[in-house]
């Protein structure tokens, strides 16, 4: 929630991809299809549960913010 609020306060669009979260946030904070297709995907997870293939970009203590890493070009 704090990350969503910080985005709103700094005029940076931060949204949730999964609409099932509308039980805790308004629909205005759920990503549109265009945002999912073109936006920068980030993941918020427990420090010991960073998804494989992700690079940590911010250590928030017991939680980290990461981005999926792109595979190296073939060839």
N, C-alpha and C positions, 0 to 999 in steps of 0.2 A: 504494500500500500504506500509506503513512504516513497518508493521509487516512482510510482505513478503520480503522486502529489508533487514530487520534485520536478518531474517533467512538465506538469501543468504550470507550475510557478515560473519555470524558465522558458516557457513557450516551445518546448521540445515535445513532439508527439511520442508518447510512450503508451503502448496499448497491449492488451492481453489477446493472445491468439485464440484461445479456447473459450467459446461463448458460454460454456457451463459455469464459468466464474461469475456470471451475472448475479449470482446469489449474494455476492459481496461487493461488486462494482456495478456501475450503471452501464447500459449498452453503449454509451458514448465512449467508454474506455475499452471496448472490444474492437479488435482490428477488422478493417474492411477487407474484402477479397483483394482489392488493389494493394493495400498495405502489406498483406501477406505475400503477394507476388513480387513486390518491389522493395519492401523495407529491409532493414538490417535486423536479422534474427539474433536475439540474445537469450541466454538461458540463466536462470537464477536457481542455484542448487546448493545443497549442503556441501561444505568444504570437502568431505570425503566421498562425495557422490557426483563428481564432475563427469558428465557423459564422455565416453570415448570419442576422440576426434574433435574435442573442443579445447580452445585456448583460453585460459583465465585472463581476464582483462582488469578485474578489480577484486581484491580480497577484502571482504566486508566482515571479517572475523569468522563466525561459524557458517557464513554463507559466502558464496563467490558468484560473480557475474562472469559469464564466459560467452564466447562466440564459436560457432562451428568453424573448424579450419577447412579451407578448400584443399582438395587433393592436388598434388603436383601435376602439372600438365603431362600428358602421355607423350612418349617419344623422346 
